Amino acid sequence: MSALSIVPKTKITPVNISPIEDIIADMAAGKIVILVDEEDRENEGDLILA
């Protein structure tokens, strides 16, 4: 048995990127947002809350 045979197959869906106005409104409402950089950089995300 190979490692590939035991990993469940999952469908990768595209990520929806919110407009900056929505992000600011969410932060003003006390919601947590995730800020990510480009895939060709570190490809990391930061949790931001206010």
mmCIF entry with sequence, helices, sheets and N, C-alpha, C, O atoms, coordinates in Angstrom:
data_MODEL
# 
_entry.id   MODEL 
# 
_entity.id                         1 
_entity.type                       polymer 
_entity.pdbx_number_of_molecules   1 
# 
_entity_poly.entity_id                      1 
_entity_poly.type                           'polypeptide(L)' 
_entity_poly.nstd_linkage                   no 
_entity_poly.nstd_monomer                   no 
_entity_poly.pdbx_seq_one_letter_code       MSALSIVPKTKITPVNISPIEDIIADMAAGKIVILVDEEDRENEGDLILA 
_entity_poly.pdbx_seq_one_letter_code_can   MSALSIVPKTKITPVNISPIEDIIADMAAGKIVILVDEEDRENEGDLILA 
_entity_poly.pdbx_strand_id                 A 
# 
loop_
_entity_poly_seq.entity_id 
_entity_poly_seq.num 
_entity_poly_seq.mon_id 
_entity_poly_seq.hetero 
1 1  MET n 
1 2  SER n 
1 3  ALA n 
1 4  LEU n 
1 5  SER n 
1 6  ILE n 
1 7  VAL n 
1 8  PRO n 
1 9  LYS n 
1 10 THR n 
1 11 LYS n 
1 12 ILE n 
1 13 THR n 
1 14 PRO n 
1 15 VAL n 
1 16 ASN n 
1 17 ILE n 
1 18 SER n 
1 19 PRO n 
1 20 ILE n 
1 21 GLU n 
1 22 ASP n 
1 23 ILE n 
1 24 ILE n 
1 25 ALA n 
1 26 ASP n 
1 27 MET n 
1 28 ALA n 
1 29 ALA n 
1 30 GLY n 
1 31 LYS n 
1 32 ILE n 
1 33 VAL n 
1 34 ILE n 
1 35 LEU n 
1 36 VAL n 
1 37 ASP n 
1 38 GLU n 
1 39 GLU n 
1 40 ASP n 
1 41 ARG n 
1 42 GLU n 
1 43 ASN n 
1 44 GLU n 
1 45 GLY n 
1 46 ASP n 
1 47 LEU n 
1 48 ILE n 
1 49 LEU n 
1 50 ALA n 
# 
_struct_asym.id          A 
_struct_asym.entity_id   1 
# 
loop_
_struct_conf.conf_type_id 
_struct_conf.id 
_struct_conf.pdbx_PDB_helix_id 
_struct_conf.beg_label_comp_id 
_struct_conf.beg_label_asym_id 
_struct_conf.beg_label_seq_id 
_struct_conf.pdbx_beg_PDB_ins_code 
_struct_conf.end_label_comp_id 
_struct_conf.end_label_asym_id 
_struct_conf.end_label_seq_id 
_struct_conf.pdbx_end_PDB_ins_code 
_struct_conf.beg_auth_comp_id 
_struct_conf.beg_auth_asym_id 
_struct_conf.beg_auth_seq_id 
_struct_conf.end_auth_comp_id 
_struct_conf.end_auth_asym_id 
_struct_conf.end_auth_seq_id 
_struct_conf.pdbx_PDB_helix_class 
_struct_conf.details 
_struct_conf.pdbx_PDB_helix_length 
HELX_P HELX_P1 AA1 ALA A 3  ? ILE A 6  ? ALA A 3  ILE A 6  1 ? 4 
HELX_P HELX_P2 AA2 ILE A 20 ? ALA A 28 ? ILE A 20 ALA A 28 1 ? 9 
# 
_struct_conf_type.id          HELX_P 
_struct_conf_type.criteria    ? 
_struct_conf_type.reference   ? 
# 
_struct_sheet.id               AA1 
_struct_sheet.type             ? 
_struct_sheet.number_strands   2 
_struct_sheet.details          ? 
# 
_struct_sheet_order.sheet_id     AA1 
_struct_sheet_order.range_id_1   1 
_struct_sheet_order.range_id_2   2 
_struct_sheet_order.offset       ? 
_struct_sheet_order.sense        anti-parallel 
# 
loop_
_struct_sheet_range.sheet_id 
_struct_sheet_range.id 
_struct_sheet_range.beg_label_comp_id 
_struct_sheet_range.beg_label_asym_id 
_struct_sheet_range.beg_label_seq_id 
_struct_sheet_range.pdbx_beg_PDB_ins_code 
_struct_sheet_range.end_label_comp_id 
_struct_sheet_range.end_label_asym_id 
_struct_sheet_range.end_label_seq_id 
_struct_sheet_range.pdbx_end_PDB_ins_code 
_struct_sheet_range.beg_auth_comp_id 
_struct_sheet_range.beg_auth_asym_id 
_struct_sheet_range.beg_auth_seq_id 
_struct_sheet_range.end_auth_comp_id 
_struct_sheet_range.end_auth_asym_id 
_struct_sheet_range.end_auth_seq_id 
AA1 1 VAL A 33 ? VAL A 36 ? VAL A 33 VAL A 36 
AA1 2 GLY A 45 ? ILE A 48 ? GLY A 45 ILE A 48 
# 
loop_
_atom_site.group_PDB 
_atom_site.id 
_atom_site.type_symbol 
_atom_site.label_atom_id 
_atom_site.label_alt_id 
_atom_site.label_comp_id 
_atom_site.label_asym_id 
_atom_site.label_entity_id 
_atom_site.label_seq_id 
_atom_site.pdbx_PDB_ins_code 
_atom_site.Cartn_x 
_atom_site.Cartn_y 
_atom_site.Cartn_z 
_atom_site.occupancy 
_atom_site.B_iso_or_equiv 
_atom_site.pdbx_formal_charge 
_atom_site.auth_seq_id 
_atom_site.auth_comp_id 
_atom_site.auth_asym_id 
_atom_site.auth_atom_id 
_atom_site.pdbx_PDB_model_num 
ATOM 1   N N  . MET A 1 1  ? 0.848   -1.173 0.000  1.00 0.00 ? 1  MET A N  1 
ATOM 2   C CA . MET A 1 1  ? 0.000   0.000  0.000  1.00 0.00 ? 1  MET A CA 1 
ATOM 3   C C  . MET A 1 1  ? 0.891   1.232  0.000  1.00 0.00 ? 1  MET A C  1 
ATOM 4   O O  . MET A 1 1  ? 1.796   1.350  0.825  1.00 0.00 ? 1  MET A O  1 
ATOM 5   N N  . SER A 1 2  ? 0.638   2.134  -0.910 1.00 0.00 ? 2  SER A N  1 
ATOM 6   C CA . SER A 1 2  ? 1.420   3.366  -0.962 1.00 0.00 ? 2  SER A CA 1 
ATOM 7   C C  . SER A 1 2  ? 0.710   4.464  -0.178 1.00 0.00 ? 2  SER A C  1 
ATOM 8   O O  . SER A 1 2  ? -0.476  4.358  0.136  1.00 0.00 ? 2  SER A O  1 
ATOM 9   N N  . ALA A 1 3  ? 1.455   5.514  0.130  1.00 0.00 ? 3  ALA A N  1 
ATOM 10  C CA . ALA A 1 3  ? 0.871   6.640  0.860  1.00 0.00 ? 3  ALA A CA 1 
ATOM 11  C C  . ALA A 1 3  ? -0.257  7.278  0.060  1.00 0.00 ? 3  ALA A C  1 
ATOM 12  O O  . ALA A 1 3  ? -1.224  7.775  0.636  1.00 0.00 ? 3  ALA A O  1 
ATOM 13  N N  . LEU A 1 4  ? -0.138  7.267  -1.250 1.00 0.00 ? 4  LEU A N  1 
ATOM 14  C CA . LEU A 1 4  ? -1.169  7.880  -2.077 1.00 0.00 ? 4  LEU A CA 1 
ATOM 15  C C  . LEU A 1 4  ? -2.494  7.136  -1.998 1.00 0.00 ? 4  LEU A C  1 
ATOM 16  O O  . LEU A 1 4  ? -3.554  7.739  -2.168 1.00 0.00 ? 4  LEU A O  1 
ATOM 17  N N  . SER A 1 5  ? -2.447  5.851  -1.746 1.00 0.00 ? 5  SER A N  1 
ATOM 18  C CA . SER A 1 5  ? -3.682  5.081  -1.717 1.00 0.00 ? 5  SER A CA 1 
ATOM 19  C C  . SER A 1 5  ? -4.463  5.267  -0.421 1.00 0.00 ? 5  SER A C  1 
ATOM 20  O O  . SER A 1 5  ? -5.649  4.941  -0.376 1.00 0.00 ? 5  SER A O  1 
ATOM 21  N N  . ILE A 1 6  ? -3.835  5.779  0.631  1.00 0.00 ? 6  ILE A N  1 
ATOM 22  C CA . ILE A 1 6  ? -4.555  5.953  1.890  1.00 0.00 ? 6  ILE A CA 1 
ATOM 23  C C  . ILE A 1 6  ? -5.012  7.394  2.126  1.00 0.00 ? 6  ILE A C  1 
ATOM 24  O O  . ILE A 1 6  ? -5.765  7.659  3.064  1.00 0.00 ? 6  ILE A O  1 
ATOM 25  N N  . VAL A 1 7  ? -4.568  8.312  1.294  1.00 0.00 ? 7  VAL A N  1 
ATOM 26  C CA . VAL A 1 7  ? -4.980  9.707  1.434  1.00 0.00 ? 7  VAL A CA 1 
ATOM 27  C C  . VAL A 1 7  ? -6.294  9.893  0.686  1.00 0.00 ? 7  VAL A C  1 
ATOM 28  O O  . VAL A 1 7  ? -6.374  9.606  -0.508 1.00 0.00 ? 7  VAL A O  1 
ATOM 29  N N  . PRO A 1 8  ? -7.332  10.376 1.384  1.00 0.00 ? 8  PRO A N  1 
ATOM 30  C CA . PRO A 1 8  ? -8.609  10.552 0.677  1.00 0.00 ? 8  PRO A CA 1 
ATOM 31  C C  . PRO A 1 8  ? -8.491  11.626 -0.397 1.00 0.00 ? 8  PRO A C  1 
ATOM 32  O O  . PRO A 1 8  ? -7.803  12.632 -0.219 1.00 0.00 ? 8  PRO A O  1 
ATOM 33  N N  . LYS A 1 9  ? -9.163  11.396 -1.495 1.00 0.00 ? 9  LYS A N  1 
ATOM 34  C CA . LYS A 1 9  ? -9.146  12.378 -2.579 1.00 0.00 ? 9  LYS A CA 1 
ATOM 35  C C  . LYS A 1 9  ? -10.124 13.492 -2.230 1.00 0.00 ? 9  LYS A C  1 
ATOM 36  O O  . LYS A 1 9  ? -11.285 13.239 -1.909 1.00 0.00 ? 9  LYS A O  1 
ATOM 37  N N  . THR A 1 10 ? -9.643  14.717 -2.297 1.00 0.00 ? 10 THR A N  1 
ATOM 38  C CA . THR A 1 10 ? -10.496 15.861 -2.012 1.00 0.00 ? 10 THR A CA 1 
ATOM 39  C C  . THR A 1 10 ? -10.500 16.785 -3.215 1.00 0.00 ? 10 THR A C  1 
ATOM 40  O O  . THR A 1 10 ? -9.517  16.891 -3.947 1.00 0.00 ? 10 THR A O  1 
ATOM 41  N N  . LYS A 1 11 ? -11.605 17.436 -3.396 1.00 0.00 ? 11 LYS A N  1 
ATOM 42  C CA . LYS A 1 11 ? -11.720 18.394 -4.485 1.00 0.00 ? 11 LYS A CA 1 
ATOM 43  C C  . LYS A 1 11 ? -11.234 19.747 -3.977 1.00 0.00 ? 11 LYS A C  1 
ATOM 44  O O  . LYS A 1 11 ? -11.686 20.224 -2.936 1.00 0.00 ? 11 LYS A O  1 
ATOM 45  N N  . ILE A 1 12 ? -10.327 20.355 -4.704 1.00 0.00 ? 12 ILE A N  1 
ATOM 46  C CA . ILE A 1 12 ? -9.811  21.664 -4.334 1.00 0.00 ? 12 ILE A CA 1 
ATOM 47  C C  . ILE A 1 12 ? -10.702 22.716 -4.987 1.00 0.00 ? 12 ILE A C  1 
ATOM 48  O O  . ILE A 1 12 ? -10.917 22.708 -6.199 1.00 0.00 ? 12 ILE A O  1 
ATOM 49  N N  . THR A 1 13 ? -11.209 23.615 -4.159 1.00 0.00 ? 13 THR A N  1 
ATOM 50  C CA . THR A 1 13 ? -12.051 24.679 -4.684 1.00 0.00 ? 13 THR A CA 1 
ATOM 51  C C  . THR A 1 13 ? -11.306 26.004 -4.590 1.00 0.00 ? 13 THR A C  1 
ATOM 52  O O  . THR A 1 13 ? -10.492 26.195 -3.687 1.00 0.00 ? 13 THR A O  1 
ATOM 53  N N  . PRO A 1 14 ? -11.576 26.915 -5.511 1.00 0.00 ? 14 PRO A N  1 
ATOM 54  C CA . PRO A 1 14 ? -10.889 28.210 -5.462 1.00 0.00 ? 14 PRO A CA 1 
ATOM 55  C C  . PRO A 1 14 ? -11.305 29.002 -4.225 1.00 0.00 ? 14 PRO A C  1 
ATOM 56  O O  . PRO A 1 14 ? -12.409 28.836 -3.706 1.00 0.00 ? 14 PRO A O  1 
ATOM 57  N N  . VAL A 1 15 ? -10.416 29.851 -3.772 1.00 0.00 ? 15 VAL A N  1 
ATOM 58  C CA . VAL A 1 15 ? -10.672 30.689 -2.607 1.00 0.00 ? 15 VAL A CA 1 
ATOM 59  C C  . VAL A 1 15 ? -11.301 31.992 -3.080 1.00 0.00 ? 15 VAL A C  1 
ATOM 60  O O  . VAL A 1 15 ? -10.852 32.598 -4.053 1.00 0.00 ? 15 VAL A O  1 
ATOM 61  N N  . ASN A 1 16 ? -12.330 32.405 -2.388 1.00 0.00 ? 16 ASN A N  1 
ATOM 62  C CA . ASN A 1 16 ? -12.957 33.687 -2.707 1.00 0.00 ? 16 ASN A CA 1 
ATOM 63  C C  . ASN A 1 16 ? -12.229 34.789 -1.955 1.00 0.00 ? 16 ASN A C  1 
ATOM 64  O O  . ASN A 1 16 ? -12.066 34.712 -0.737 1.00 0.00 ? 16 ASN A O  1 
ATOM 65  N N  . ILE A 1 17 ? -11.795 35.803 -2.668 1.00 0.00 ? 17 ILE A N  1 
ATOM 66  C CA . ILE A 1 17 ? -11.119 36.954 -2.075 1.00 0.00 ? 17 ILE A CA 1 
ATOM 67  C C  . ILE A 1 17 ? -12.145 38.077 -1.948 1.00 0.00 ? 17 ILE A C  1 
ATOM 68  O O  . ILE A 1 17 ? -12.772 38.470 -2.931 1.00 0.00 ? 17 ILE A O  1 
ATOM 69  N N  . SER A 1 18 ? -12.307 38.582 -0.740 1.00 0.00 ? 18 SER A N  1 
ATOM 70  C CA . SER A 1 18 ? -13.281 39.649 -0.489 1.00 0.00 ? 18 SER A CA 1 
ATOM 71  C C  . SER A 1 18 ? -12.711 41.009 -0.864 1.00 0.00 ? 18 SER A C  1 
ATOM 72  O O  . SER A 1 18 ? -11.507 41.240 -0.746 1.00 0.00 ? 18 SER A O  1 
ATOM 73  N N  . PRO A 1 19 ? -13.582 41.910 -1.318 1.00 0.00 ? 19 PRO A N  1 
ATOM 74  C CA . PRO A 1 19 ? -13.139 43.287 -1.569 1.00 0.00 ? 19 PRO A CA 1 
ATOM 75  C C  . PRO A 1 19 ? -12.711 43.942 -0.257 1.00 0.00 ? 19 PRO A C  1 
ATOM 76  O O  . PRO A 1 19 ? -13.211 43.584 0.810  1.00 0.00 ? 19 PRO A O  1 
ATOM 77  N N  . ILE A 1 20 ? -11.796 44.891 -0.333 1.00 0.00 ? 20 ILE A N  1 
ATOM 78  C CA . ILE A 1 20 ? -11.265 45.544 0.863  1.00 0.00 ? 20 ILE A CA 1 
ATOM 79  C C  . ILE A 1 20 ? -12.374 46.212 1.671  1.00 0.00 ? 20 ILE A C  1 
ATOM 80  O O  . ILE A 1 20 ? -12.299 46.252 2.899  1.00 0.00 ? 20 ILE A O  1 
ATOM 81  N N  . GLU A 1 21 ? -13.404 46.739 1.001  1.00 0.00 ? 21 GLU A N  1 
ATOM 82  C CA . GLU A 1 21 ? -14.514 47.372 1.717  1.00 0.00 ? 21 GLU A CA 1 
ATOM 83  C C  . GLU A 1 21 ? -15.229 46.372 2.626  1.00 0.00 ? 21 GLU A C  1 
ATOM 84  O O  . GLU A 1 21 ? -15.608 46.709 3.748  1.00 0.00 ? 21 GLU A O  1 
ATOM 85  N N  . ASP A 1 22 ? -15.413 45.142 2.142  1.00 0.00 ? 22 ASP A N  1 
ATOM 86  C CA . ASP A 1 22 ? -16.048 44.098 2.953  1.00 0.00 ? 22 ASP A CA 1 
ATOM 87  C C  . ASP A 1 22 ? -15.161 43.706 4.126  1.00 0.00 ? 22 ASP A C  1 
ATOM 88  O O  . ASP A 1 22 ? -15.652 43.466 5.229  1.00 0.00 ? 22 ASP A O  1 
ATOM 89  N N  . ILE A 1 23 ? -13.866 43.642 3.888  1.00 0.00 ? 23 ILE A N  1 
ATOM 90  C CA . ILE A 1 23 ? -12.923 43.276 4.948  1.00 0.00 ? 23 ILE A CA 1 
ATOM 91  C C  . ILE A 1 23 ? -12.936 44.331 6.051  1.00 0.00 ? 23 ILE A C  1 
ATOM 92  O O  . ILE A 1 23 ? -12.965 43.998 7.235  1.00 0.00 ? 23 ILE A O  1 
ATOM 93  N N  . ILE A 1 24 ? -12.913 45.601 5.659  1.00 0.00 ? 24 ILE A N  1 
ATOM 94  C CA . ILE A 1 24 ? -12.945 46.683 6.652  1.00 0.00 ? 24 ILE A CA 1 
ATOM 95  C C  . ILE A 1 24 ? -14.253 46.644 7.440  1.00 0.00 ? 24 ILE A C  1 
ATOM 96  O O  . ILE A 1 24 ? -14.245 46.820 8.658  1.00 0.00 ? 24 ILE A O  1 
ATOM 97  N N  . ALA A 1 25 ? -15.372 46.414 6.758  1.00 0.00 ? 25 ALA A N  1 
ATOM 98  C CA . ALA A 1 25 ? -16.669 46.330 7.436  1.00 0.00 ? 25 ALA A CA 1 
ATOM 99  C C  . ALA A 1 25 ? -16.700 45.154 8.407  1.00 0.00 ? 25 ALA A C  1 
ATOM 100 O O  . ALA A 1 25 ? -17.219 45.281 9.516  1.00 0.00 ? 25 ALA A O  1 
ATOM 101 N N  . ASP A 1 26 ? -16.150 44.015 8.002  1.00 0.00 ? 26 ASP A N  1 
ATOM 102 C CA . ASP A 1 26 ? -16.100 42.851 8.891  1.00 0.00 ? 26 ASP A CA 1 
ATOM 103 C C  . ASP A 1 26 ? -15.261 43.143 10.126 1.00 0.00 ? 26 ASP A C  1 
ATOM 104 O O  . ASP A 1 26 ? -15.648 42.785 11.238 1.00 0.00 ? 26 ASP A O  1 
ATOM 105 N N  . MET A 1 27 ? -14.121 43.789 9.941  1.00 0.00 ? 27 MET A N  1 
ATOM 106 C CA . MET A 1 27 ? -13.271 44.127 11.085 1.00 0.00 ? 27 MET A CA 1 
ATOM 107 C C  . MET A 1 27 ? -13.975 45.129 11.999 1.00 0.00 ? 27 MET A C  1 
ATOM 108 O O  . MET A 1 27 ? -13.874 45.021 13.221 1.00 0.00 ? 27 MET A O  1 
ATOM 109 N N  . ALA A 1 28 ? -14.684 46.101 11.425 1.00 0.00 ? 28 ALA A N  1 
ATOM 110 C CA . ALA A 1 28 ? -15.427 47.075 12.229 1.00 0.00 ? 28 ALA A CA 1 
ATOM 111 C C  . ALA A 1 28 ? -16.531 46.398 13.033 1.00 0.00 ? 28 ALA A C  1 
ATOM 112 O O  . ALA A 1 28 ? -16.898 46.864 14.111 1.00 0.00 ? 28 ALA A O  1 
ATOM 113 N N  . ALA A 1 29 ? -17.059 45.290 12.500 1.00 0.00 ? 29 ALA A N  1 
ATOM 114 C CA . ALA A 1 29 ? -18.102 44.534 13.191 1.00 0.00 ? 29 ALA A CA 1 
ATOM 115 C C  . ALA A 1 29 ? -17.523 43.545 14.195 1.00 0.00 ? 29 ALA A C  1 
ATOM 116 O O  . ALA A 1 29 ? -18.266 42.795 14.828 1.00 0.00 ? 29 ALA A O  1 
ATOM 117 N N  . GLY A 1 30 ? -16.202 43.540 14.343 1.00 0.00 ? 30 GLY A N  1 
ATOM 118 C CA . GLY A 1 30 ? -15.565 42.661 15.317 1.00 0.00 ? 30 GLY A CA 1 
ATOM 119 C C  . GLY A 1 30 ? -15.282 41.257 14.820 1.00 0.00 ? 30 GLY A C  1 
ATOM 120 O O  . GLY A 1 30 ? -14.972 40.370 15.615 1.00 0.00 ? 30 GLY A O  1 
ATOM 121 N N  . LYS A 1 31 ? -15.383 41.045 13.528 1.00 0.00 ? 31 LYS A N  1 
ATOM 122 C CA . LYS A 1 31 ? -15.113 39.720 12.964 1.00 0.00 ? 31 LYS A CA 1 
ATOM 123 C C  . LYS A 1 31 ? -13.611 39.529 12.754 1.00 0.00 ? 31 LYS A C  1 
ATOM 124 O O  . LYS A 1 31 ? -12.856 40.494 12.632 1.00 0.00 ? 31 LYS A O  1 
ATOM 125 N N  . ILE A 1 32 ? -13.204 38.280 12.715 1.00 0.00 ? 32 ILE A N  1 
ATOM 126 C CA . ILE A 1 32 ? -11.819 37.927 12.417 1.00 0.00 ? 32 ILE A CA 1 
ATOM 127 C C  . ILE A 1 32 ? -11.697 37.739 10.907 1.00 0.00 ? 32 ILE A C  1 
ATOM 128 O O  . ILE A 1 32 ? -12.550 37.107 10.284 1.00 0.00 ? 32 ILE A O  1 
ATOM 129 N N  . VAL A 1 33 ? -10.640 38.286 10.327 1.00 0.00 ? 33 VAL A N  1 
ATOM 130 C CA . VAL A 1 33 ? -10.376 38.094 8.901  1.00 0.00 ? 33 VAL A CA 1 
ATOM 131 C C  . VAL A 1 33 ? -9.019  37.419 8.734  1.00 0.00 ? 33 VAL A C  1 
ATOM 132 O O  . VAL A 1 33 ? -8.165  37.482 9.619  1.00 0.00 ? 33 VAL A O  1 
ATOM 133 N N  . ILE A 1 34 ? -8.839  36.780 7.602  1.00 0.00 ? 34 ILE A N  1 
ATOM 134 C CA . ILE A 1 34 ? -7.561  36.147 7.275  1.00 0.00 ? 34 ILE A CA 1 
ATOM 135 C C  . ILE A 1 34 ? -6.947  36.919 6.120  1.00 0.00 ? 34 ILE A C  1 
ATOM 136 O O  . ILE A 1 34 ? -7.542  37.031 5.049  1.00 0.00 ? 34 ILE A O  1 
ATOM 137 N N  . LEU A 1 35 ? -5.762  37.448 6.343  1.00 0.00 ? 35 LEU A N  1 
ATOM 138 C CA . LEU A 1 35 ? -5.032  38.201 5.327  1.00 0.00 ? 35 LEU A CA 1 
ATOM 139 C C  . LEU A 1 35 ? -3.941  37.291 4.771  1.00 0.00 ? 35 LEU A C  1 
ATOM 140 O O  . LEU A 1 35 ? -3.105  36.791 5.525  1.00 0.00 ? 35 LEU A O  1 
ATOM 141 N N  . VAL A 1 36 ? -3.944  37.074 3.460  1.00 0.00 ? 36 VAL A N  1 
ATOM 142 C CA . VAL A 1 36 ? -2.973  36.170 2.843  1.00 0.00 ? 36 VAL A CA 1 
ATOM 143 C C  . VAL A 1 36 ? -2.129  36.910 1.824  1.00 0.00 ? 36 VAL A C  1 
ATOM 144 O O  . VAL A 1 36 ? -2.543  37.925 1.264  1.00 0.00 ? 36 VAL A O  1 
ATOM 145 N N  . ASP A 1 37 ? -0.923  36.375 1.595  1.00 0.00 ? 37 ASP A N  1 
ATOM 146 C CA . ASP A 1 37 ? -0.066  36.949 0.564  1.00 0.00 ? 37 ASP A CA 1 
ATOM 147 C C  . ASP A 1 37 ? -0.172  36.111 -0.705 1.00 0.00 ? 37 ASP A C  1 
ATOM 148 O O  . ASP A 1 37 ? -0.945  35.155 -0.762 1.00 0.00 ? 37 ASP A O  1 
ATOM 149 N N  . GLU A 1 38 ? 0.588   36.465 -1.701 1.00 0.00 ? 38 GLU A N  1 
ATOM 150 C CA . GLU A 1 38 ? 0.546   35.789 -2.995 1.00 0.00 ? 38 GLU A CA 1 
ATOM 151 C C  . GLU A 1 38 ? 1.109   34.369 -2.906 1.00 0.00 ? 38 GLU A C  1 
ATOM 152 O O  . GLU A 1 38 ? 1.952   34.076 -2.059 1.00 0.00 ? 38 GLU A O  1 
ATOM 153 N N  . GLU A 1 39 ? 0.631   33.499 -3.789 1.00 0.00 ? 39 GLU A N  1 
ATOM 154 C CA . GLU A 1 39 ? 1.115   32.121 -3.827 1.00 0.00 ? 39 GLU A CA 1 
ATOM 155 C C  . GLU A 1 39 ? 2.597   32.041 -4.138 1.00 0.00 ? 39 GLU A C  1 
ATOM 156 O O  . GLU A 1 39 ? 3.275   31.120 -3.682 1.00 0.00 ? 39 GLU A O  1 
ATOM 157 N N  . ASP A 1 40 ? 3.120   33.005 -4.919 1.00 0.00 ? 40 ASP A N  1 
ATOM 158 C CA . ASP A 1 40 ? 4.532   32.951 -5.298 1.00 0.00 ? 40 ASP A CA 1 
ATOM 159 C C  . ASP A 1 40 ? 5.440   33.535 -4.218 1.00 0.00 ? 40 ASP A C  1 
ATOM 160 O O  . ASP A 1 40 ? 6.657   33.591 -4.397 1.00 0.00 ? 40 ASP A O  1 
ATOM 161 N N  . ARG A 1 41 ? 4.866   33.964 -3.114 1.00 0.00 ? 41 ARG A N  1 
ATOM 162 C CA . ARG A 1 41 ? 5.659   34.442 -1.978 1.00 0.00 ? 41 ARG A CA 1 
ATOM 163 C C  . ARG A 1 41 ? 5.648   33.347 -0.909 1.00 0.00 ? 41 ARG A C  1 
ATOM 164 O O  . ARG A 1 41 ? 5.789   32.169 -1.235 1.00 0.00 ? 41 ARG A O  1 
ATOM 165 N N  . GLU A 1 42 ? 5.485   33.715 0.342  1.00 0.00 ? 42 GLU A N  1 
ATOM 166 C CA . GLU A 1 42 ? 5.483   32.708 1.406  1.00 0.00 ? 42 GLU A CA 1 
ATOM 167 C C  . GLU A 1 42 ? 4.218   31.859 1.396  1.00 0.00 ? 42 GLU A C  1 
ATOM 168 O O  . GLU A 1 42 ? 4.204   30.747 1.926  1.00 0.00 ? 42 GLU A O  1 
ATOM 169 N N  . ASN A 1 43 ? 3.137   32.395 0.781  1.00 0.00 ? 43 ASN A N  1 
ATOM 170 C CA . ASN A 1 43 ? 1.844   31.707 0.737  1.00 0.00 ? 43 ASN A CA 1 
ATOM 171 C C  . ASN A 1 43 ? 1.341   31.427 2.148  1.00 0.00 ? 43 ASN A C  1 
ATOM 172 O O  . ASN A 1 43 ? 0.934   30.310 2.468  1.00 0.00 ? 43 ASN A O  1 
ATOM 173 N N  . GLU A 1 44 ? 1.376   32.458 2.981  1.00 0.00 ? 44 GLU A N  1 
ATOM 174 C CA . GLU A 1 44 ? 0.948   32.349 4.369  1.00 0.00 ? 44 GLU A CA 1 
ATOM 175 C C  . GLU A 1 44 ? -0.284  33.208 4.596  1.00 0.00 ? 44 GLU A C  1 
ATOM 176 O O  . GLU A 1 44 ? -0.610  34.074 3.785  1.00 0.00 ? 44 GLU A O  1 
ATOM 177 N N  . GLY A 1 45 ? -0.958  32.961 5.699  1.00 0.00 ? 45 GLY A N  1 
ATOM 178 C CA . GLY A 1 45 ? -2.097  33.770 6.097  1.00 0.00 ? 45 GLY A CA 1 
ATOM 179 C C  . GLY A 1 45 ? -1.938  34.225 7.531  1.00 0.00 ? 45 GLY A C  1 
ATOM 180 O O  . GLY A 1 45 ? -1.347  33.525 8.354  1.00 0.00 ? 45 GLY A O  1 
ATOM 181 N N  . ASP A 1 46 ? -2.467  35.399 7.828  1.00 0.00 ? 46 ASP A N  1 
ATOM 182 C CA . ASP A 1 46 ? -2.447  35.950 9.179  1.00 0.00 ? 46 ASP A CA 1 
ATOM 183 C C  . ASP A 1 46 ? -3.878  36.197 9.624  1.00 0.00 ? 46 ASP A C  1 
ATOM 184 O O  . ASP A 1 46 ? -4.694  36.714 8.860  1.00 0.00 ? 46 ASP A O  1 
ATOM 185 N N  . LEU A 1 47 ? -4.183  35.824 10.873 1.00 0.00 ? 47 LEU A N  1 
ATOM 186 C CA . LEU A 1 47 ? -5.485  36.131 11.454 1.00 0.00 ? 47 LEU A CA 1 
ATOM 187 C C  . LEU A 1 47 ? -5.435  37.552 11.986 1.00 0.00 ? 47 LEU A C  1 
ATOM 188 O O  . LEU A 1 47 ? -4.544  37.895 12.763 1.00 0.00 ? 47 LEU A O  1 
ATOM 189 N N  . ILE A 1 48 ? -6.384  38.381 11.574 1.00 0.00 ? 48 ILE A N  1 
ATOM 190 C CA . ILE A 1 48 ? -6.426  39.783 11.975 1.00 0.00 ? 48 ILE A CA 1 
ATOM 191 C C  . ILE A 1 48 ? -7.748  40.027 12.703 1.00 0.00 ? 48 ILE A C  1 
ATOM 192 O O  . ILE A 1 48 ? -8.813  39.658 12.208 1.00 0.00 ? 48 ILE A O  1 
ATOM 193 N N  . LEU A 1 49 ? -7.673  40.648 13.878 1.00 0.00 ? 49 LEU A N  1 
ATOM 194 C CA . LEU A 1 49 ? -8.888  41.016 14.587 1.00 0.00 ? 49 LEU A CA 1 
ATOM 195 C C  . LEU A 1 49 ? -8.702  42.368 15.237 1.00 0.00 ? 49 LEU A C  1 
ATOM 196 O O  . LEU A 1 49 ? -7.589  42.767 15.578 1.00 0.00 ? 49 LEU A O  1 
ATOM 197 N N  . ALA A 1 50 ? -9.822  43.072 15.405 1.00 0.00 ? 50 ALA A N  1 
ATOM 198 C CA . ALA A 1 50 ? -9.758  44.410 15.999 1.00 0.00 ? 50 ALA A CA 1 
ATOM 199 C C  . ALA A 1 50 ? -10.787 44.525 17.104 1.00 0.00 ? 50 ALA A C  1 
ATOM 200 O O  . ALA A 1 50 ? -10.899 45.575 17.736 1.00 0.00 ? 50 ALA A O  1 
# 
